[in-house]
Amino acid sequence: MFRNALRSRRNRREIAERLESGGFPDLSETGIEIVVYFADTRVNLYQIRQWYAPLAELARTHPVAVITRSPGTSLTLLEEAPVPIAYCRKVTDVEAFVESHDIRIVLYVNQNMKNFQMFRYGRMWHVFINHGESDKMYMTTNQFKAYDFSLIAGQAAHDRLARKLWNFDLDRKTIQIGRPQADHFAGEVPYPADDRVTVLYAPTWEGDRPAASYGSIASHGVALAEAVLASPRHRLIYRPHPRSGVIDREYRAANRAIIEAIRLANQADETAHHVFDDGPSMGWQLAAADVAITDISAMVYDRLATGKPVIVTRPVAPEAEVDESGFLGDCEWLTADGAPSVLAAVDRVLTDAEAIARAAHWSTHHFGDTSPGAATARFHAAIETMIAEWEQHAALHAGDPRTHEHDPLDDEIDEEGMPSEVQDD
């Protein structure tokens, strides 16, 4: 707590210096129409980072800004976000920003409790866009009802909400857009184009409780990697979760063994170009790999959004909770015993007509049309539909007096978190 207090004080001092020196953009004359409200600290920055590329493209047609509440978050976003940042530490700062712009749409990427402070503004649409697609409980929270609209991935999300939420007008309140982030899975591929089949192995960490023991590095990883590395027809991209091995020594040792095996394999054959990837960007790996192998995590669905084959590792821990009512009940499983024979599974998902059709079905069920640009087009169409409806209501209420929507909780103290390296769950 003491360190956090010092960090918060330091960040606020830097914020003050930047504000005084013009380090923040002047948005007074920009006429912001769409804002992303991100009240979180830096620990959850990954949630908005997933939206950078779609927001940058959206900003070509509509002025977009991000409202932040945390000093540390603001400093980070100021350096890396592709759209302007409006730092509004106090609720009164939010009020001042809202009063200076005719905001049509407010986008939310998470369910932070401070979202409620923004909800009270009625002359705009409040829209939940989330930060991923999965079959986790988070995807069916009753908080969906708080928003005017929710942009969801596809039919799977629609069905999930229909099962869980009572008296929720799905057809009116949700719009299916797919995963526009998948249209921007970019980055420089660190190997040449050749005839090798590229296998992405992207496991999660060991987890902090038995029910979330989804990590496969200690159970599957070494045998899986050795099999791929030994094949002259295949290439391995190994991207472990940044927290791999922080709790379990066996897991940490297996992670290091795979990294060392990759180094030795490249040393033995310089044309192999196997990759150990611990870089900050995530995208090209999912798009470039011919086959992806991942644990139960958001990575499953990010890969599914590309429309390409994915194999899921079956957890060895009996306590690990696996919901097989959806995709996981029909996916391509890789057991620990089957890990040494992983290349047979890789060949099957690439060539077997039934496996290909099954993957295509679930990709469409979760994300709709996954062809390049389709999700982006649906995202933009959803925005235009909501703006058109906003303009209709704005015309109807043009004569209404503008009320001051003051909140007495105008001086809350921020909580500062450490920057997190976590990229997915």
Salt bridges, closest charged atoms under 4 A:
GLU14 OE2 - ARG18 NH2 3.26
GLU33 OE1 - HIS62 ND1 2.76
GLU57 OE1 - HIS184 NE2 3.56
GLU79 OE2 - ARG18 NH1 2.72
GLU80 OE2 - ARG49 NE 2.58
GLU95 OE2 - ARG120 NH2 2.83
GLU95 OE1 - HIS404 NE2 3.89
GLU95 OE2 - HIS406 ND1 3.36
GLU99 OE2 - HIS404 ND1 2.91
ASP102 OD1 - ARG402 NH1 3.79
GLU133 OE2 - ARG160 NH2 2.76
GLU133 OE2 - HIS366 ND1 2.84
ASP135 OD1 - ARG160 NH2 3.05
ASP159 OD1 - HIS158 ND1 3.60
ASP171 OD1 - HIS158 NE2 3.41
ASP194 OD2 - ARG235 NH2 2.52
ASP208 OD1 - ARG209 NH1 2.70
GLU260 OE2 - ARG263 NH2 2.61
ASP269 OD2 - ARG196 NH2 3.11
ASP277 OD2 - ARG239 NH1 2.75
ASP302 OD1 - ARG179 NE 2.76
GLU324 OE2 - ARG314 NH1 2.90
GLU332 OE1 - ARG348 NH2 2.94
GLU332 OE2 - ARG358 NH2 2.40
ASP347 OD2 - ARG233 NH2 3.40
ASP347 OD1 - HIS234 NE2 3.97
GLU354 OE2 - ARG358 NH1 3.45
GLU384 OE2 - HIS62 NE2 2.58
GLU389 OE2 - ARG172 NH2 2.53
ASP400 OD2 - HIS397 ND1 2.71
ASP407 OD2 - ARG120 NH1 3.63
ASP411 OD1 - ARG89 NH1 3.56
ASP411 OD1 - LYS90 NZ 3.83
ASP414 OD2 - ARG12 NH2 3.17
ASP414 OD2 - ARG89 NE 3.01
ASP414 OD1 - LYS114 NZ 3.73
ASP425 OD2 - LYS136 NZ 2.04
